[in-house]
Amino acid sequence: MKIVVKGMCRVAKAACVPSGILALALLVLPGAASLAQTREGVDVGGNSAFSKLVSADQVERSAAQQYAQLLSQANGKGALGSKDDPQVVRLRTIARKIIPFAVEWNPRAKDWRWEVNLLGSSQVNAFCMPGGKIAFYSGILQKLKLSDDEVAMVMGHEIAHALREHARERMGKNAATGIGANLLSQVLGLGQVGQTVTNYGAQLLTLEFSRSDESEADLVGMELAARAGYNPRAGVTLWQKMGAANGSGPPQWLSTHPSGSSRIAEIEANLPKVMPLYERAKRR
């Protein structure tokens, strides 16, 4: 498994979609209901049917290209962390522990060429693009003085966005909104419409996720971290630190997310579901 480091996170406001298309939001992937009933951990339901409007292969290829461009630009400015940088080593170590648990949430993850990179920047930010392209900005580590458990919560959250295909879903919603019922009829008849990525792929680096996407990423990320042996209670301290950093305005990573108090409450409500996973991982 190849691992490298880097960062940036995003969230989105719920998009308005044509009424005829809203029915798609009720669909989930086959078997999602039975999975929720039998698996141990958090329950967030199935992936959105909107993601079916866009080819996963094309989204991941586009992400890989954009990620490579970002690394090249950072390297040219001397802002790309070297493989021997202590923070790069730290991030990649945490990633190696989390990634094995990704496949349960998305079978495609077993074939992803995971990368983890660190960008020298004061931004309080991190991201994981489709296909497992992870990045942290040095600002989020330095300004918030994150513990390993808190880093794992951030990383799990970002990985969860990729596993749950939130970018692909958002692109599908954008396509549905832009093309309308015509596209819907094609999708229902033919499945994926590859041209959607051509039209909307350029938005990968600027896509914003909905509040429900963010809440879902919090829970899935918390479970991933717990299974990897990181204390899920760190989700509470992480968001307390985020709130404290909200002095002159929220950091970019926080600005479009649900409020700290509401997400802390949701994390605390779900701790009983993931603490047994953490305790078991610690024993291992």
C-alpha positions in Angstrom: 0.0 0.0 0.0 1.4 3.4 -1.0 0.8 6.2 1.3 1.7 9.9 1.0 0.1 13.2 3.0 -1.9 16.4 2.3 -5.1 18.3 3.2 -8.4 20.2 2.8 -12.0 19.6 3.7 -15.3 20.7 2.4 -19.0 20.7 3.2 -22.1 21.7 1.4 -25.4 23.4 1.6 -28.3 21.2 0.5 -28.9 21.7 -3.1 -32.4 22.4 -4.4 -33.4 19.8 -7.0 -36.4 19.4 -9.3 -39.4 17.7 -7.5 -39.4 14.8 -9.9 -35.8 14.0 -8.9 -36.3 14.2 -5.2 -37.7 10.6 -5.3 -34.2 9.4 -6.0 -33.1 10.6 -2.6 -35.3 7.8 -1.1 -33.4 5.1 -2.8 -30.5 3.3 -1.2 -28.0 0.8 -2.3 -29.2 -2.9 -2.3 -28.7 -4.6 1.0 -28.1 -1.4 3.0 -31.1 -2.1 5.3 -30.0 -5.6 6.3 -26.4 -4.3 6.8 -27.6 -1.7 9.3 -29.5 -4.4 11.2 -26.6 -6.8 11.5 -23.4 -4.8 11.7 -21.7 -3.5 14.8 -21.1 0.3 15.0 -22.9 3.4 13.7 -25.9 3.3 11.4 -26.1 5.9 8.7 -28.1 4.1 6.0 -27.3 3.5 2.4 -25.5 5.7 -0.1 -27.5 8.3 -2.0 -29.0 7.2 -5.4 -27.7 10.5 -6.8 -24.2 9.1 -6.9 -25.4 6.7 -9.5 -25.7 9.6 -11.9 -21.9 9.8 -12.1 -19.3 7.2 -12.9 -17.2 6.3 -9.9 -14.2 5.5 -12.2 -14.3 8.9 -13.8 -14.6 10.7 -10.5 -11.7 8.9 -9.1 -9.5 9.5 -12.2 -10.4 13.2 -12.1 -9.5 13.3 -8.4 -6.2 11.6 -9.0 -5.3 14.2 -11.7 -6.3 17.1 -9.6 -4.5 15.8 -6.5 -1.3 15.2 -8.6 -1.5 18.8 -9.8 -1.8 20.1 -6.2 1.2 18.1 -5.1 3.2 19.4 -8.0 2.3 23.0 -7.2 3.1 22.5 -3.5 6.4 20.9 -4.3 7.3 23.8 -6.6 6.7 26.2 -3.7 8.7 24.1 -1.3 5.4 23.4 0.7 5.2 19.7 0.3 6.2 17.6 3.3 9.0 15.2 2.7 8.6 11.5 3.5 11.0 12.0 6.5 9.1 14.9 8.0 8.0 13.8 11.5 4.4 15.0 10.8 4.3 13.1 7.5 5.5 10.0 9.2 2.8 10.5 11.9 0.0 11.1 9.5 0.9 8.0 7.3 1.2 5.8 10.4 -2.3 6.8 11.5 -3.6 6.3 7.9 -2.1 2.8 7.8 -4.1 1.9 10.8 -7.4 3.3 9.6 -7.4 2.3 5.9 -7.8 -1.5 6.5 -11.3 -0.8 7.9 -12.4 1.3 4.9 -13.4 -1.6 2.7 -16.4 -2.5 4.8 -17.9 0.9 3.9 -17.0 0.9 0.2 -15.6 -2.2 -1.6 -13.9 0.0 -4.1 -11.5 1.2 -1.4 -9.5 -2.1 -1.6 -8.3 -1.0 -5.1 -7.6 2.7 -4.3 -4.1 3.9 -4.5 -4.1 5.7 -1.1 -1.9 8.7 -0.7 -1.3 10.9 2.4 0.5 14.2 2.1 1.3 17.2 4.2 1.1 20.8 2.8 2.9 23.6 4.5 0.1 26.2 5.0 -1.4 28.1 7.9 -4.9 26.9 6.9 -6.8 24.9 9.4 -7.9 22.3 6.8 -7.7 18.7 5.7 -9.4 16.5 2.9 -9.7 13.1 1.3 -10.6 13.1 -2.4 -12.3 10.2 -4.1 -10.0 7.3 -4.6 -8.2 7.8 -1.2 -6.2 11.0 -1.9 -5.6 12.5 1.6 -4.1 15.8 2.5 -3.6 17.8 5.7 -2.4 21.4 6.0 0.2 22.0 8.6 -2.0 24.7 10.1 -4.6 22.2 11.5 -1.9 20.3 13.3 0.0 23.3 14.7 -2.7 25.7 15.6 -5.0 23.1 17.2 -2.1 21.0 18.6 -4.0 17.8 17.7 -3.3 14.6 19.6 -3.0 11.4 17.5 -6.6 10.5 18.6 -7.8 13.9 17.3 -5.8 13.5 14.0 -7.5 10.1 13.6 -10.9 11.7 14.0 -10.2 14.3 11.4 -8.7 11.7 9.0 -11.6 9.3 9.6 -14.0 12.1 8.9 -12.3 13.0 5.6 -11.9 9.3 4.6 -15.6 8.8 5.3 -16.6 11.5 2.8 -14.7 9.5 0.1 -16.1 6.1 1.2 -19.6 7.4 1.3 -19.1 9.1 -2.1 -20.3 12.4 -1.0 -18.5 14.2 -3.8 -19.9 11.8 -6.4 -23.4 12.4 -4.8 -23.0 16.1 -4.9 -21.9 16.0 -8.5 -24.9 13.9 -9.3 -27.2 16.4 -7.7 -25.6 19.2 -9.6 -26.0 17.3 -12.8 -29.6 16.5 -12.0 -30.3 20.1 -11.2 -28.6 21.4 -14.3 -30.0 18.8 -16.8 -33.3 18.0 -15.2 -35.9 15.4 -16.0 -34.3 14.6 -19.3 -31.2 13.2 -17.5 -33.4 11.5 -15.0 -35.2 9.5 -17.7 -31.8 8.5 -19.2 -30.5 7.4 -15.8 -33.5 5.4 -15.0 -33.3 3.7 -18.4 -29.5 3.4 -18.9 -27.8 3.7 -15.5 -24.8 5.9 -15.3 -24.3 8.9 -17.6 -20.5 9.3 -18.0 -20.7 12.8 -19.5 -21.7 14.1 -16.1 -18.1 14.0 -14.8 -16.9 15.9 -17.9 -19.4 18.6 -17.1 -18.9 18.7 -13.3 -15.5 17.1 -12.6 -13.8 20.5 -12.4 -15.7 21.1 -9.2 -14.0 18.4 -7.2 -11.8 20.7 -5.3 -14.5 23.2 -4.5 -17.5 20.9 -3.8 -19.3 21.7 -0.6 -21.2 18.9 1.3 -24.5 19.1 3.0 -24.9 19.2 6.8 -26.3 15.6 6.7 -23.1 14.6 4.8 -21.0 16.2 7.5 -22.9 14.5 10.3 -22.6 11.2 8.5 -18.8 11.7 8.0 -18.5 12.4 11.7 -20.1 9.1 12.7 -18.4 6.9 10.1 -15.1 8.6 10.7 -15.5 8.0 14.5 -16.1 4.4 13.9 -13.1 4.0 11.5 -10.9 5.7 14.1 -12.3 3.5 16.9 -11.7 0.3 15.0 -8.1 1.4 14.3 -7.5 1.8 18.1 -8.0 5.6 18.4 -10.2 6.9 21.2 -13.5 8.1 19.7 -14.0 10.5 22.7 -11.4 12.6 20.9 -14.2 13.8 18.6 -15.5 15.9 21.5 -12.2 17.5 22.3 -11.5 18.1 18.6 -14.7 20.1 18.2 -14.1 21.9 21.4 -10.7 23.0 20.0 -12.4 24.0 16.7 -14.9 26.1 18.7 -12.0 27.8 20.6 -10.3 28.5 17.3 -13.4 30.3 16.1 -12.3 33.7 17.5 -12.1 36.1 14.6 -14.1 33.8 12.3 -14.3 30.0 11.8 -11.4 28.2 10.2 -12.1 27.0 6.7 -12.5 23.4 7.8 -15.2 24.6 10.2 -17.0 27.3 8.4 -19.5 25.3 6.5 -19.9 22.4 9.0 -22.8 22.0 11.5 -22.3 23.9 14.7 -19.8 22.4 17.2 -22.4 22.0 19.9 -24.8 20.0 17.8 -22.1 17.7 16.4 -20.6 17.2 19.8 -24.0 16.1 21.0 -24.4 13.7 18.2 -20.9 12.3 18.7 -21.6 11.8 22.4 -24.9 10.1 21.6 -23.2 7.6 19.4 -20.2 6.8 21.6 -21.9 3.7 23.1 -21.9 2.2 19.6 -18.2 2.6 19.0 -16.5 2.4 22.4 -16.7 -1.4 22.4 -14.8 -1.4 19.0 -12.2 0.9 20.5 -11.8 -1.2 23.7 -11.4 -4.4 21.5 -8.9 -2.7 19.3 -6.9 -1.6 22.3 -6.7 -5.2 23.6 -5.3 -6.2 20.2 
